[in-house]
């Protein structure tokens, strides 16, 4: 069950109108390393592990990502509020405006729509956690790119700095989750096969006759 | 009753809530850490009081706090994505 709390995880109050920045930042709403992919990835991956710590990490980080999705949407919304037709034409926002007016729609900075293929649920928690750590790094790089674009816009810069920092923390927590999974593996499971799908490690000795 | 104005009180709730968000993630992978648990308890109590004050003074932050007297506030008070200067 999810309950809405009527506040942002980090405050956003942008006074300027800037459609050029909005077109870049929307990538973290529906782009390849954005918050929509992040939240859907973690919340969907929860079902294929029995390890309680990992279920908790995926639930809590997935939930926080929904909050980040709302922060990114708020930044884009405030940057595009009160846009004039002249500004829409001059900033290149006219292409987005044609399909969505000033609404918030999940797409990458280059206009590519959000697609579930931007994340994976492999049903193997080790595979999934390696993806999660890579995803946090990719999102961190994207926020670094956005920080360079927004450095002269403090109202925009501060929430993006916060979001970047959370990627670093999440990477750390996923690394710990992966360590917990690996610590719980059968000692014969040297190649880290899918511990939740295959119940026993295959015997590597062809001559022992154990049938495993 | 709380001496902070609405903006300050919401800012305070945002701060203590974030502390809880961050400690909770840490506790997911370190569930036996007594220091983290004590820290969580401390911020949780601060948040509970602040949210109670906020709800009484300025309206509900979630639907479970909505009642006969404040339903109007839940619907009509500004939503988090709105610019402060929009009103």
Interface residues (C-beta under 8 A of the other chain):
Chain A: X3 X4 X5 X6 X7 X8 X9 X10 X11 X12 X13 X14 X15 X53 X56 X57 X60 X61 X64 X70 X73 X74 X77 X78 X81 X169 X170 X173 X176 X177 X180
Chain B: X10 X11 X13 X14 X17 X18 X21 X22 X24 X25 X26 X28 X29 X30 X31 X60 X61 X62 X63 X64 X74 X77 X79 X80 X81 X83 X84 X85 X86
